[in-house]
Amino acid sequence: MKIHDLIIIGAGPVGLYAAYYAGMRGLSVQILENFDEVGGQPYHLYPEKKIFDIAGIPEIKGSQLRENLLAQLELVSYDLACGVQVLKVERREDLFEISTSVETYLAKSLLVTTGNGLLKPRLLQVEGEVVARESGLLSYFVKNIEDYRDKKVAIFGGGDSALDWSLMLEGVASEVHLIHRRNEFRAIENTVAQLENSKIQLHTPYVISALVENQIILKKIKADDEPFDLNVDKILVFHGFMTENNQIVESLDLSRTGKIRTGVAMRTNLTGIYAAGDACDYEGKLPLISVGFGEAAIAINDIAKNIDFGHKIRNGHSSSLFAEKQ
Ligand SMILES: Cc1cc2nc3c(=O)[nH]c(=O)nc-3n(C[C@H](O)[C@H](O)[C@H](O)COP(=O)(O)OP(=O)(O)OC[C@H]3O[C@@H](n4cnc5c(N)ncnc54)[C@H](O)[C@@H]3O)c2cc1C
């Protein structure tokens, strides 16, 4: 089994930047991410919202930030495993053994960048949802747009993701039905205008009352109209995400808010384990991307300086030294 210098748990903006920084210092890095896609909160919770408080970037959308971080990461070598939930971390002499939902990993040091914890999609909360999900009828993400070609698709939601995917699938699917509990959509104006000029069939204000195999039964909110049935081949649910705090390392010191307490140089109470970004807490902590980026750089530099990896680590004073070696 490959032993990495560093394993980063969580591929939100802070984990991705930390991986780049570690690669730049010459560490071998493995990133583990629970979701099938990296990007953390900006990508999953507010892809279309603009961020205005990152140094040197006047404005950037959540989804674009992820693209930029991935482009930067391509400058170094790294290993990335998505769809892998870290369950437990244990010390094995001078290594850490990381047990996940898929396999076990070994590393000499660890950086926890799990944010507010596991991001979980909000469910439709209708009987039959689990069976529909397991059979592939219902999903909370589009993994491959081709799965929707010439299919009759029902999309639930009223925000950016629901509208963006409705518009994107309009030219792919045979029919797109957009179902939302309100008459107004929460997406940006331009997208709502595109929706109004599209062939997407709108069902508002409707909610689902039953799901029987591939038949969804919709009922109008606050009206006595008869419910109506829709037979579909695919159902997509974009009702947003919840976070679930998950403690993966026993005996880590936690703050009152359940975050990992960090001290000097983002060290935790356990030697070799560091935390950065929304996952960590200390006096004066701010849960902001720019702050998390700074914490990542501090943590990686401390790891590079204090852990014996048995190979040469690049100088950390100036990134131009790294560029000359490229
Ligand atoms: C609506 C909204 C707007 C915001 N606007 C701004 C803004 O304008 N400016 C700003 O600076 N900040 C903003 N923030 C805050 C910002 O998004 C967070 O500070 C930032 O995302 C923290 O990054 P992170 O990488 O630490 O954590 P996250 O982005 O939360 O990423 C953590 C990652 O870890 C993964 N993970 C968790 N547990 C596990 C596990 N056990 N195994 C494997 N993977 C795991 C998660 O799936 C996730 O991908 C906003 C937040 C919200 C909700």
The ligand as a Tripos MOL2 file, in Angstrom:
@<TRIPOS>MOLECULE
LIG
   53    58     1     0     0
SMALL
NO_CHARGES

@<TRIPOS>ATOM
      1 C1        -24.3830   30.5090    1.2690 C.3       1 LIG1
      2 C2        -22.9420   30.6940    1.6630 C.ar      1 LIG1
      3 C3        -22.2500   31.7900    1.1740 C.ar      1 LIG1
      4 C4        -20.9000   31.9830    1.5390 C.ar      1 LIG1
      5 N1        -20.2400   33.0690    1.0220 N.ar      1 LIG1
      6 C5        -18.9160   33.2410    1.3140 C.ar      1 LIG1
      7 C6        -18.2030   34.3600    0.7760 C.ar      1 LIG1
      8 O1        -18.7430   35.1960    0.0470 O.2       1 LIG1
      9 N2        -16.8790   34.4780    1.1170 N.ar      1 LIG1
     10 C7        -16.2200   33.5710    1.9260 C.ar      1 LIG1
     11 O2        -15.0320   33.7120    2.1730 O.2       1 LIG1
     12 N3        -16.9050   32.5060    2.4390 N.ar      1 LIG1
     13 C8        -18.2230   32.3280    2.1660 C.ar      1 LIG1
     14 N4        -18.8990   31.2600    2.7040 N.ar      1 LIG1
     15 C9        -18.1610   30.3310    3.5920 C.3       1 LIG1
     16 C10       -17.2630   29.4020    2.7690 C.3       1 LIG1
     17 O3        -18.0320   28.7020    1.7960 O.3       1 LIG1
     18 C11       -16.5650   28.4230    3.6940 C.3       1 LIG1
     19 O4        -15.7780   29.1580    4.6090 O.3       1 LIG1
     20 C12       -15.6560   27.4770    2.8840 C.3       1 LIG1
     21 O5        -16.4170   26.6860    2.0020 O.3       1 LIG1
     22 C13       -14.8510   26.5720    3.8190 C.3       1 LIG1
     23 O6        -14.0930   25.7140    3.0280 O.3       1 LIG1
     24 P1        -13.5600   24.2970    3.5630 P.3       1 LIG1
     25 O7        -12.7610   23.7200    2.4400 O.co2     1 LIG1
     26 O8        -12.9650   24.4860    4.8940 O.co2     1 LIG1
     27 O9        -14.8910   23.4400    3.8140 O.3       1 LIG1
     28 P2        -16.0690   22.9670    2.8410 P.3       1 LIG1
     29 O10       -16.2530   23.9160    1.7110 O.co2     1 LIG1
     30 O11       -17.2300   22.7250    3.7340 O.co2     1 LIG1
     31 O12       -15.5520   21.5830    2.2580 O.3       1 LIG1
     32 C14       -15.4060   20.4720    3.1080 C.3       1 LIG1
     33 C15       -15.3460   19.2150    2.2620 C.3       1 LIG1
     34 O13       -15.0480   18.0950    3.1090 O.3       1 LIG1
     35 C16       -15.8280   16.9830    2.7070 C.3       1 LIG1
     36 N5        -15.9690   16.0590    3.8490 N.ar      1 LIG1
     37 C17       -16.5770   16.2850    5.0370 C.ar      1 LIG1
     38 N6        -16.4950   15.1950    5.8440 N.ar      1 LIG1
     39 C18       -15.8110   14.2600    5.1270 C.ar      1 LIG1
     40 C19       -15.3990   12.9130    5.4120 C.ar      1 LIG1
     41 N7        -15.6470   12.3090    6.5820 N.pl3     1 LIG1
     42 N8        -14.7330   12.2190    4.4500 N.ar      1 LIG1
     43 C20       -14.4380   12.8060    3.2450 C.ar      1 LIG1
     44 N9        -14.8030   14.0790    2.9340 N.ar      1 LIG1
     45 C21       -15.4730   14.7990    3.8650 C.ar      1 LIG1
     46 C22       -17.1650   17.6120    2.2870 C.3       1 LIG1
     47 O14       -17.8750   16.7540    1.4070 O.3       1 LIG1
     48 C23       -16.6840   18.8950    1.5780 C.3       1 LIG1
     49 O15       -16.4660   18.7100    0.2090 O.3       1 LIG1
     50 C24       -20.2300   31.0560    2.3950 C.ar      1 LIG1
     51 C25       -20.9360   29.9340    2.8660 C.ar      1 LIG1
     52 C26       -22.2740   29.7480    2.5110 C.ar      1 LIG1
     53 C27       -23.0250   28.5410    3.0260 C.3       1 LIG1
@<TRIPOS>BOND
     1     1     2 1
     2     2     3 ar
     3     2    52 ar
     4     3     4 ar
     5     4     5 ar
     6     4    50 ar
     7     5     6 ar
     8     6     7 ar
     9     6    13 1
    10     7     8 2
    11     7     9 ar
    12     9    10 ar
    13    10    11 2
    14    10    12 ar
    15    12    13 ar
    16    13    14 ar
    17    14    15 1
    18    14    50 ar
    19    15    16 1
    20    16    17 1
    21    16    18 1
    22    18    19 1
    23    18    20 1
    24    20    21 1
    25    20    22 1
    26    22    23 1
    27    23    24 1
    28    24    25 2
    29    24    26 1
    30    24    27 1
    31    27    28 1
    32    28    29 2
    33    28    30 1
    34    28    31 1
    35    31    32 1
    36    32    33 1
    37    33    34 1
    38    33    48 1
    39    34    35 1
    40    35    36 1
    41    35    46 1
    42    36    37 ar
    43    36    45 ar
    44    37    38 ar
    45    38    39 ar
    46    39    40 ar
    47    39    45 ar
    48    40    41 1
    49    40    42 ar
    50    42    43 ar
    51    43    44 ar
    52    44    45 ar
    53    46    47 1
    54    46    48 1
    55    48    49 1
    56    50    51 ar
    57    51    52 ar
    58    52    53 1
@<TRIPOS>SUBSTRUCTURE
     1 LIG1         1 GROUP 0 **** ****
